[in-house]
Amino acid sequence: MKRVNNSMKVFVLMATTMTLTSACYKDKLAEDQDQPQVKPVFHDYLSQDSVTHGSYTLIFTNYSPDFATDAGSKVKDRMIDAFFKVYPEEATIYNPKTATKVYFNIDPSYTGVAETGNATVRINPKWMLATPTDLDVVTHEVMHIVQAYKGSNPGWLVEGIADYARYTLGIDNATAGWSLPNYSGDQNYTGSYRITARFLVWLDKHVKAGIVKSLDAACRDNTYSDQTWKTLTGKTVDELWTAYSQNPAL
């Protein structure tokens, strides 16, 4: 593994035209996937690491004084390790043509948890310092880079697949207190994130092995439609959800 650190402060204008593929851990996601743009960040970075391992390079840039501490350094190292464990796995399974250079920006001006666009993950330092065991935020976010979807795909499925990847490939979800929710009658497959992810796990186990990989490919190829479910399983997504709701055990 090759690692280069640059602590020299420079003026950086980041992502003035970056289109988001995900704004994760929000209360709601617009179903039409009209994506906002990442707001420009006008401040100096405090440190920057370039780490290369095999085919992949991670540029890890910190803009937060709070993260420029021993605690932040420990979290950074664990996030870097997490990236090099899960990203190659996700790429191998879902999209070997994914980006080979990825950027992590620790940005104190961002008030969500994390968001991803154009091979760049923007991360809230307060969240990572407060929940340093939640390393599988990395697993979820870099799956969005692997997804690289074209066209308009339903947001609930995009996020559901990312959380499916977190569930199946996650490093330590249990320590972070993250798990799939039990089924309840007020849920729907459009619930997104963990609700959709659990439905996908059930489908893979009880209906069609490999269905998530097929759905992911259809979204990336811009061929996904409601008909995709019937083509893959012989049933509509509503029929599949009904079957799931009647016997949701994994």
C-alpha positions as CSV (number, residue, x, y, z in Angstrom):
1,M,0.0,0.0,0.0
2,K,1.4,3.4,-1.0
3,R,0.5,6.3,1.2
4,V,1.3,10.0,0.6
5,N,0.4,12.7,3.1
6,N,0.2,16.4,2.3
7,S,-0.5,18.7,5.2
8,M,0.2,22.0,3.3
9,K,-2.9,24.2,3.3
10,V,-4.1,25.4,-0.1
11,F,-7.2,27.2,-1.3
12,V,-9.6,24.7,-2.7
13,L,-12.8,25.2,-4.6
14,M,-14.6,21.8,-4.6
15,A,-17.4,20.4,-6.6
16,T,-19.1,23.5,-7.9
17,T,-20.9,21.4,-10.5
18,M,-21.0,18.0,-8.9
19,T,-24.3,16.2,-9.3
20,L,-25.2,14.0,-6.4
21,T,-26.1,10.3,-6.9
22,S,-27.1,10.1,-3.3
23,A,-27.9,12.3,-0.3
24,C,-27.9,9.5,2.3
25,Y,-29.6,9.2,5.6
26,K,-32.2,11.9,4.8
27,D,-35.7,11.6,6.0
28,K,-37.1,11.4,2.5
29,L,-35.7,10.9,-1.0
30,A,-37.4,12.4,-4.0
31,E,-38.8,9.6,-6.1
32,D,-38.0,11.3,-9.3
33,Q,-34.3,11.5,-8.4
34,D,-34.0,15.2,-9.1
35,Q,-30.5,15.6,-7.6
36,P,-29.3,18.7,-5.9
37,Q,-25.8,19.9,-6.5
38,V,-23.1,19.8,-3.9
39,K,-22.5,23.3,-2.6
40,P,-19.1,24.8,-3.1
41,V,-16.7,24.6,-0.2
42,F,-14.4,27.6,0.2
43,H,-11.8,26.8,2.8
44,D,-8.3,25.4,3.2
45,Y,-7.7,21.7,3.8
46,L,-5.8,20.7,6.9
47,S,-4.4,17.4,5.6
48,Q,-4.6,15.2,2.6
49,D,-3.6,11.6,2.2
50,S,-3.2,9.7,-1.0
51,V,-3.3,6.0,-0.5
52,T,-3.0,3.4,-3.3
53,H,-3.6,-0.3,-2.9
54,G,-3.7,-2.4,-6.0
55,S,-5.9,-0.8,-8.6
56,Y,-7.5,1.7,-6.4
57,T,-6.5,5.1,-5.0
58,L,-8.2,7.0,-2.1
59,I,-7.6,10.7,-1.7
60,F,-8.6,11.5,1.9
61,T,-8.9,15.2,2.6
62,N,-9.7,16.7,6.0
63,Y,-11.1,20.3,6.3
64,S,-12.2,20.0,9.9
65,P,-10.1,21.1,12.9
66,D,-12.2,18.8,15.1
67,F,-11.0,15.9,13.0
68,A,-7.4,16.9,13.1
69,T,-7.0,15.2,16.4
70,D,-5.8,11.9,17.7
71,A,-9.4,10.7,17.8
72,G,-9.9,11.9,14.2
73,S,-6.7,10.3,13.1
74,K,-7.8,6.9,14.4
75,V,-11.2,7.2,12.7
76,K,-9.5,8.2,9.5
77,D,-7.2,5.2,9.5
78,R,-10.2,2.9,10.1
79,M,-12.2,4.5,7.3
80,I,-9.3,4.0,4.9
81,D,-8.9,0.4,5.9
82,A,-12.7,0.0,5.5
83,F,-12.5,1.5,2.0
84,F,-9.8,-0.9,0.8
85,K,-11.7,-3.9,2.2
86,V,-15.2,-3.2,0.9
87,Y,-14.7,-1.2,-2.3
88,P,-12.8,-3.9,-4.2
89,E,-15.4,-6.4,-3.1
90,E,-18.3,-4.3,-4.3
91,A,-16.5,-3.6,-7.6
92,T,-15.8,-7.3,-8.2
93,I,-19.4,-8.3,-7.5
94,Y,-21.3,-5.5,-9.1
95,N,-19.2,-3.3,-11.4
96,P,-15.6,-4.0,-12.3
97,K,-15.5,-0.8,-14.3
98,T,-16.1,1.4,-11.3
99,A,-13.9,4.4,-10.6
100,T,-10.4,3.6,-9.7
101,K,-9.8,6.9,-7.9
102,V,-12.1,7.9,-5.0
103,Y,-12.2,11.0,-2.8
104,F,-13.3,11.3,0.8
105,N,-13.8,14.8,2.1
106,I,-14.2,15.4,5.8
107,D,-16.3,18.6,5.6
108,P,-17.5,20.5,8.7
109,S,-19.9,22.6,6.5
110,Y,-21.9,19.5,5.7
111,T,-24.7,18.8,8.3
112,G,-26.0,15.4,7.1
113,V,-24.1,12.2,7.7
114,A,-22.7,11.5,4.2
115,E,-23.4,12.0,0.6
116,T,-21.9,10.8,-2.6
117,G,-21.5,12.0,-6.2
118,N,-18.9,11.8,-8.9
119,A,-16.6,9.4,-7.0
120,T,-16.5,11.8,-4.0
121,V,-17.9,11.0,-0.6
122,R,-18.6,14.1,1.6
123,I,-18.7,13.2,5.3
124,N,-19.8,15.0,8.4
125,P,-16.8,15.0,10.9
126,K,-19.2,15.4,13.9
127,W,-21.0,12.2,13.0
128,M,-17.9,10.2,12.6
129,L,-16.3,11.4,15.8
130,A,-19.6,10.8,17.7
131,T,-20.1,7.4,16.2
132,P,-16.6,6.1,15.3
133,T,-17.8,2.5,15.1
134,D,-20.1,3.3,12.2
135,L,-17.5,2.4,9.6
136,D,-20.1,0.9,7.3
137,V,-21.2,4.3,6.3
138,V,-18.2,3.8,4.0
139,T,-19.7,0.5,2.8
140,H,-23.0,2.2,1.9
141,E,-21.6,5.3,0.4
142,V,-18.9,3.7,-1.9
143,M,-21.6,1.3,-3.2
144,H,-23.2,4.4,-4.7
145,I,-19.9,5.0,-6.6
146,V,-20.0,1.4,-7.8
147,Q,-23.7,1.7,-8.8
148,A,-22.9,4.5,-11.3
149,Y,-26.5,4.4,-12.5
150,K,-27.7,6.1,-15.6
151,G,-31.2,7.5,-16.3
152,S,-33.9,7.8,-13.7
153,N,-34.1,4.9,-11.3
154,P,-36.4,4.8,-8.2
155,G,-34.6,6.3,-5.2
156,W,-36.0,3.6,-2.9
157,L,-34.3,0.9,-5.0
158,V,-31.0,2.8,-5.3
159,E,-30.8,3.2,-1.5
160,G,-32.1,-0.2,-0.9
161,I,-29.4,-1.8,-2.9
162,A,-26.7,0.3,-1.1
163,D,-28.0,-0.9,2.2
164,Y,-28.2,-4.4,0.9
165,A,-24.5,-4.1,0.2
166,R,-24.0,-2.8,3.7
167,Y,-25.8,-5.8,5.1
168,T,-24.0,-8.4,3.0
169,L,-20.5,-6.9,2.9
170,G,-20.4,-4.7,6.0
171,I,-17.4,-4.8,8.2
172,D,-19.0,-4.4,11.7
173,N,-22.6,-3.4,11.5
174,A,-23.3,-5.1,14.9
175,T,-20.9,-2.9,16.8
176,A,-22.4,0.2,15.2
177,G,-25.9,-0.9,16.3
178,W,-27.0,-1.2,12.7
179,S,-29.3,-4.0,11.6
180,L,-32.2,-4.7,9.2
181,P,-35.6,-3.9,10.8
182,N,-38.2,-6.6,11.5
183,Y,-41.1,-6.6,9.0
184,S,-44.2,-4.6,10.1
185,G,-47.5,-4.2,8.3
186,D,-47.1,-0.4,7.8
187,Q,-44.0,-1.0,5.6
188,N,-43.8,-1.0,1.9
189,Y,-41.0,-1.9,-0.5
190,T,-40.7,1.8,-1.4
191,G,-39.6,2.5,2.2
192,S,-36.0,2.7,1.0
193,Y,-32.8,2.0,2.9
194,R,-33.1,-0.8,5.4
195,I,-36.7,-1.6,4.7
196,T,-36.0,-2.2,1.0
197,A,-32.7,-3.9,1.8
198,R,-34.5,-6.5,3.9
199,F,-37.0,-7.2,1.1
200,L,-34.0,-7.7,-1.2
201,V,-32.4,-10.1,1.2
202,W,-35.6,-12.1,1.4
203,L,-35.9,-12.2,-2.4
204,D,-32.4,-13.4,-2.8
205,K,-32.9,-16.2,-0.3
206,H,-36.4,-17.3,-1.2
207,V,-37.2,-16.2,-4.7
208,K,-34.2,-15.8,-7.0
209,A,-30.6,-16.0,-6.0
210,G,-28.6,-13.1,-7.6
211,I,-31.6,-10.9,-8.1
212,V,-29.9,-7.9,-6.5
213,K,-27.0,-8.1,-8.9
214,S,-29.5,-8.3,-11.8
215,L,-31.4,-5.3,-10.6
216,D,-28.2,-3.4,-10.1
217,A,-27.1,-4.1,-13.6
218,A,-30.5,-3.1,-15.0
219,C,-30.3,0.3,-13.2
220,R,-26.7,0.9,-14.5
221,D,-27.6,-0.1,-18.1
222,N,-30.7,2.2,-17.9
223,T,-33.0,-0.8,-18.7
224,Y,-34.8,-1.0,-15.4
225,S,-38.6,-0.7,-15.4
226,D,-41.5,-2.2,-13.5
227,Q,-41.3,-5.1,-16.0
228,T,-37.8,-6.0,-14.8
229,W,-39.3,-7.7,-11.7
230,K,-41.6,-9.9,-13.8
231,T,-38.8,-10.7,-16.2
232,L,-36.6,-11.9,-13.4
233,T,-39.2,-13.6,-11.2
234,G,-42.4,-14.0,-13.1
235,K,-44.2,-11.7,-10.6
236,T,-44.7,-8.0,-10.2
237,V,-42.9,-6.2,-7.4
238,D,-46.3,-5.8,-5.7
239,E,-47.0,-9.5,-5.9
240,L,-43.5,-10.2,-4.5
241,W,-44.1,-7.8,-1.6
242,T,-47.4,-9.5,-0.8
243,A,-45.6,-12.9,-0.7
244,Y,-42.9,-11.3,1.5
245,S,-45.5,-9.8,3.9
246,Q,-47.2,-13.2,4.4
247,N,-43.9,-14.9,5.4
248,P,-41.2,-12.4,6.0
249,A,-38.7,-14.6,7.8
250,L,-35.2,-14.4,6.4
